[in-house]
Amino acid sequence: GRVNATIYVENANEFAPRLPRGDDVTFSVKENMQLGSSLFQISIIDEDGNTGVHQFYVEDKYNGIFDVDGITGEIVLRKTLDYERVENYLFDVTVRDAGKPI
């Protein structure tokens, strides 16, 4: 006898998501921005082709001043900025994809 066999190849998550311009992003905002304002949107490249299946997480060492939308990567202002008190902020945003780890 003869059997037709179909083999499906699953994506082996070989590549971590990355920023298109390297690992660091710098941008400026006005201190009088309204709460809830979008400050920046993180765009990523995932060479595994896992489009639309990423989760963004922000390191919260500034007591909730910033938030990141877990789906879109949009960084949002949650508390008032005061230039005379703090001139710059440095924090990490982690991006994970939904591929199966290798």
C-alpha positions in Angstrom: 0.0 0.0 0.0 0.9 3.6 -0.2 0.4 6.4 2.4 0.5 10.2 1.8 2.4 11.8 4.7 2.4 15.5 5.6 5.1 16.8 7.8 4.7 20.2 9.5 7.9 22.0 10.5 7.5 24.1 13.6 9.4 27.4 14.2 12.4 26.8 16.5 12.7 30.1 18.2 16.3 30.8 17.1 16.3 34.6 17.3 15.4 36.9 20.1 13.4 40.0 19.2 15.7 43.0 18.7 15.6 46.7 18.1 16.2 47.8 14.5 18.9 50.3 15.6 20.7 48.3 18.3 20.0 47.8 22.0 19.7 51.5 23.2 17.0 54.0 22.5 17.3 57.7 23.5 14.5 60.2 23.2 13.5 63.6 24.8 10.1 64.7 26.2 8.8 67.9 27.7 8.4 68.0 31.4 4.8 69.4 31.1 3.4 66.5 29.1 -0.1 65.4 30.1 -0.5 62.2 32.0 -1.3 59.3 29.7 0.7 60.8 26.9 2.5 58.4 24.5 6.3 59.1 24.9 7.7 56.6 22.4 6.8 53.3 20.7 9.3 50.5 20.7 9.5 48.8 17.3 11.3 45.4 17.1 12.5 43.0 14.5 12.0 39.2 15.0 13.9 37.2 12.4 11.8 34.1 13.4 8.8 35.8 11.8 6.8 35.8 15.1 4.9 39.0 14.1 2.2 40.2 16.5 3.1 37.7 19.3 5.4 39.8 21.5 5.1 40.9 25.1 6.8 44.1 26.4 7.8 44.5 30.1 9.2 47.6 31.7 11.5 47.6 34.7 9.7 49.8 37.2 12.4 51.5 39.3 10.7 54.9 39.2 7.5 54.0 41.1 5.2 53.9 38.1 6.2 57.1 36.3 6.3 55.1 33.0 4.3 52.2 31.7 4.7 50.1 28.6 1.8 48.6 26.7 2.5 44.9 26.8 1.3 44.4 23.2 2.3 47.5 21.3 5.5 48.5 23.1 4.1 52.1 23.5 5.7 53.9 26.5 3.2 56.0 28.4 3.6 58.7 31.0 1.8 57.8 34.3 3.1 60.5 36.7 4.3 64.1 36.4 7.8 64.8 35.3 9.9 67.5 37.0 13.1 68.5 35.2 14.5 70.4 38.3 14.1 67.2 40.3 15.2 64.5 37.7 16.8 65.4 34.4 16.9 61.9 32.8 15.6 58.4 33.4 17.2 55.1 32.4 15.2 51.9 32.5 15.0 48.6 30.7 12.2 47.3 28.6 12.2 43.5 28.0 10.6 42.0 24.9 9.7 38.3 24.7 8.3 36.4 21.8 5.9 33.4 21.7 8.2 31.1 19.8 9.2 27.8 21.3 12.6 28.2 23.0 15.5 26.1 21.6 
